[in-house]
Amino acid sequence: MTRSGMDPERLRHRLRDVREAYPRLLLLEKSMPGLRRELESVQRDGRAFGEKHIAPAALEIDRRIGEDETYFPWDLVRRASPHGFLSYIIPAPFGGKGFYTTHFAVLMEELCSHCAGVANIFGAHALGLCPLLLSPDIRHYSRYMQPVALAEKRGEPQLFALAITEPDAGSDVEDRDEMATARLSAHAKKVSGGYILNGRKVFISNGSVARYIWVGAVLDRKRPVETTVSLVVPNDARGFSVGRIEKKMGQRACPASELVFEDVFVPEEDRVGDEGEGEALISNVLGASRGPVGAIATGIARGAIQRLLDYLNATKVNGRYLFERQWCQAALSDLCVKLQAARQLYFDATISCDLLGVPKLMSHPLMRALDVMPSALLRSGAAGAAFQSRAMYNLVRELAAKNVRRTDVSLIAAYSSMAKYTASDLAVRIVSKCMDIMGEDGPVEEFGMEKLYRDVKLTQIYEGTNQINRLFAYKHSLARS
């Protein structure tokens, strides 16, 4: 306890303790008895890495990339290898931790409280893996995800990226109705043995450093919704190149770049799912990813409050600690209420995705059987052939059709959009208010608050702008019929 009557450690604990952060866990424990322990473990893991490696380097990485946008903190990514952040959502039989959306969101909040740019390297990687995880085409589990997990264990990280946005098509590519009239340029042509891919993608997180890029392209520009195809392109494919790397306002550690595809041949086995399933897959991916974006924003806001607490505990004005003034106490209370509101929304979104969406299929007996099967068998021999067969694809597709209701998919989309735009809007207000309270010290680089302000603004823009997400939430909730 300090002279000001404030116990910074207790307040910091209350900001991040799992039991106090998510009160509904007490109710969920009856049906998911291990969830709280798992989330506490995830949080401890993220905190240990964040405090030891991210926090000391965050400002220097941000400064260095501000001077040279081509710099990438590979050393920091390699140091994360023992934690398995790149394998968090990869199923356990294929070398990953097998965690779900909620676990990853809690990890992202923890890492983002130190630096959202570094955290988003792992977040953008998980986003790139999402289409593979959410498609019935599970042969890609062993084709791509297992090598990623094995490479991470060797300390040789391989990153994924997801490429949706195009030069003349941004958020409209993320909505079925808007996509029908969007000006799409990325185009795939069916040829013998595969596809010829042409076009450009822009603002692609991890695009310049990814080993593999998931690409959505149309076979017929006049019918984009019905003809979108999902392709995986390695970064050494002939005809692929990285164009402009953006000079970003915030979250600089995770690069955003232009990707160019010039007559890139993509073998048919690198297609994810069937032709024409790409649009539905994009919708499912965004339903799973927008909740964690809310967690990113919440983590940045929490980092701002934590820095403010340190500042208040160390700063006196006219002989009194700032914390002793009632206006400051009231403001701090309001900040914590906003933080908690944002947290509950993203938790609702992610737990709904895990319990009602495609991730719940991982608890199906068929998928559970993979846990006891040696991973080598899933890549070779009769078992491997059966796992990667068309019959298995059809079986998993049928399981999804029977167990994942369309109304629940719509509900997940509504919750995820609500979480994304509300949490990011609240987070921007929180960081802005923290800067106001710090007065002239707020914009000073060494305090770290101005970086958080630059970082948090991006959460209102990516994964669909907040304006677009308000319309998504309306379509999937109030307008549902």
Secondary structure, 3 states (H helix, E strand, C coil): CCCCCCCHHHHHHHHHCHHHHCCCHHHHCCCCCCHHHHHHHHHHHHHHHHHHHHHHHHHHHHHHHHHCCCCCCHHHHHHCHHHCHHHCCCCHHHCCCCCCHHHHHHHHHHHHCCCHHHHHHHHHHHHHHHHHHHCCCCHHHHHHHHHHHHHHHCCCCCCEEEECCECCECHHHHCHHHHCCCCCCCEEEEECCEEEEEEEEEEEECCCCCCEEEEEEECCCCCHHHHEEEEEEECCCCCEEEEEECCCCCCCCCCEEEEEEEEEEEEHHHECCCCCCHHHHHHHHHHHHHHHHHHHHHHHHHHHHHHHHHHHHHCEECCEEHHHCHHHHHHHHHHHHHHHHHHHHHHHHHHHHHHHCHHHHHHCHHHHHHHHCCHHHHCCHHHHHHHCCHHHHHHHHHHHHHHCCHHHHHHHHHHHHHHHHHHHHHHHHHHHHHHHHHHHHCCCHHHCHHHHHHHHHHCCCCCCCHHHHHHHHHHHCCCCC
